[in-house]
Amino acid sequence: MNAAGEPTIGDIGEFALIDQLRGQIGDNRHILLGPGDDAAHVSTNDGTFVVSTDLLVEGRHFRRDWSSAHDVGRKAAACNLSDINAMGGVATALTVGFGAPADLPVSWALEMIRGFEIECAHVGAHIVGGDVTASDKIVIAVTAMGDAVRPVLRSGAMPGDIVACAGRLGLAGAGFATLSRGFRSPKAAVEAHRVPHPPYAAGPQAAGAGATAMTDISDGLLADLGHIAEASGVAIDLDSSAFVIPEPVATVGEALGVDALTFVLTGGDDYALVATFSSQTTLPDGWVRVGTASDGAGVTVDGQAYEGPRGHQHWR
Amino acid sequence: MNAAGEPTIGDIGEFALIDQLRGQIGDNRHILLGPGDDAAHVSTNDGTFVVSTDLLVEGRHFRRDWSSAHDVGRKAAACNLSDINAMGGVATALTVGFGAPADLPVSWALEMIRGFEIECAHVGAHIVGGDVTASDKIVIAVTAMGDAVRPVLRSGAMPGDIVACAGRLGLAGAGFATLSRGFRSPKAAVEAHRVPHPPYAAGPQAAGAGATAMTDISDGLLADLGHIAEASGVAIDLDSSAFVIPEPVATVGEALGVDALTFVLTGGDDYALVATFSSQTTLPDGWVRVGTASDGAGVTVDGQAYEGPRGHQHWR
């Protein structure tokens, strides 16, 4: 509570705030899918598009002493392009709102935008508009729009479906842990924290293969898979032996005395994909089976609750 | 320059920064109109949409001691819906990125979102997605998307065209001047600064009537009309006798010893529209002829350069 005795957003936390805000929002015939999934799905006079937005704040989402302007731009673009990817879509256009203090070098802003465009080139998208404003700290607001022939929601997983992942898991989380302790190596992990490598081909391929549910992994596999389990009303069990621990992740685990599997299961910021498919599906290239959906609720590992850090929540 | 001798964004200012950033941005077949107008125009697999974005920062775009959360939400929505209006379009969907400190009352966030939805109801739009994050100051990032059958650009004005306005002019500027001096009346002016009333019907009507160029007035009529003159390669002369000075604006002018016409010509934040039409056009209801386009460059008033404050530029 604040001095006036009112509950604050810090009291209730990010997820409760989002729930309450959503309760204020209406609906219209253009909104095929509103808030609550990786992206919204909106109809136009003559077609449809998918759209997602992210707000990044210096000191919380990135640090100028950890990442170059180019890397910040690439990552800001990647986390939004990944949301479109997670719908099975392909991003075509981004808008960028940019707030910065007057003493920011011009070169920093230019390098950041170059980073955006380099990352966007992976899917053929470009920046189509933006806004700049003065701000004490750097703020980057990104909205990505794109096409999705058949948007894949979080809510379609069925008991009996197989669970599969595409993309890298644990590298960025291990890189974050490394940087947080003041180290700069292993380089592959640190680089993965600075610039993620979302599996951009894998989203549309999964949609084409009939994925029943899909999301991207920004907060950690267990946390994000929890959203699929909850939205779909299924239980999901992961098979820990299905995960190959990347060598740099194993190195970081040893150095910091942390089970390397923790980074794979709970590390964020790799922007890999996790999806469910009917058990008859032949998985597209790059997708690896890691678990199974069944009747019930919650996410388990080898049949048991996983004891370890879960995803990050703002103000908590 | 900063301590390292690098030019900073404060050195070059908002407009030069935008120019340089635009130079980094590429193009693809989906981008029918890129950065530089009120909104971009993007094609999808099966249609098109228009999109615009704004970033609002507490203390620069709004003050919690001047405006309620509800008013901040309404204004944040209005300035984006206005960009779609200025293309001759109708907004259908908004995304909202929201950064705030932990001690913000939950009720402030809820009231702000209610304000968004109330303003969006004017055009039938809704919020379709968002993001929340922790931030020292409140930051609101808005992206509006909509339909425009025939987007009206800033670049289509021709010599001989008539220039016309729709909506209120000078009220919000007079309200800002009032609040800046510590006064709270005249109420109509103060209220106009808190919550603008964009003429939402006028944009699509102008497009339907064949407007050759159009923009909304966020920085002041002279400043924003300057964008049309420059993009179209025409000169524009305004007839000062064509403007009716709203009574509260006259009151503020008298009280502060300022020519009330200054608020009409240079005051921002009313989100009125200014457009050009071929001289044969019958102006739609609500549009008032205020000037003429001709060969040349620049914007004049009664044939002369207008001596007075121009639009706001960040970091300057």
Interface residues (C-beta under 8 A of the other chain):
Chain A: N2 A4 E6 P7 T8 I9 G10 D11 I12 E14 L17 I18 Q20 L21 Q24 I25 G26 D27 N28 H30 I31 L33 G34 P35 A39 A40 V42 S43 T44 N45 D46 G47 T48 F49 V51 S52 T53 D54 L55 L56 V57 R60 H61 T92 A93 T95 V96 G97 F98 G99 A100 P101 A102 D103 L104 P105 V106 S107 A109 L110 I113 R114 E117 A121 G124 A125 H126 I127 V128 G129 G130 D131 V132 T133 A134 S135 D136 K137 V139 A141 T143 M145 D147 V149 H314 W315
Chain B: N2 A4 E6 P7 T8 I9 G10 D11 I12 E14 L17 I18 Q20 L21 Q24 I25 G26 D27 N28 H30 I31 L33 G34 P35 A39 A40 V42 S43 T44 N45 D46 G47 T48 F49 V51 S52 T53 D54 L55 L56 V57 R60 H61 T92 A93 T95 V96 G97 F98 G99 A100 P101 A102 D103 L104 P105 V106 S107 A109 L110 I113 R114 E117 A121 G124 A125 H126 I127 V128 G129 G130 D131 V132 T133 A134 S135 D136 K137 V139 A141 T143 M145 D147 V149 H314 W315
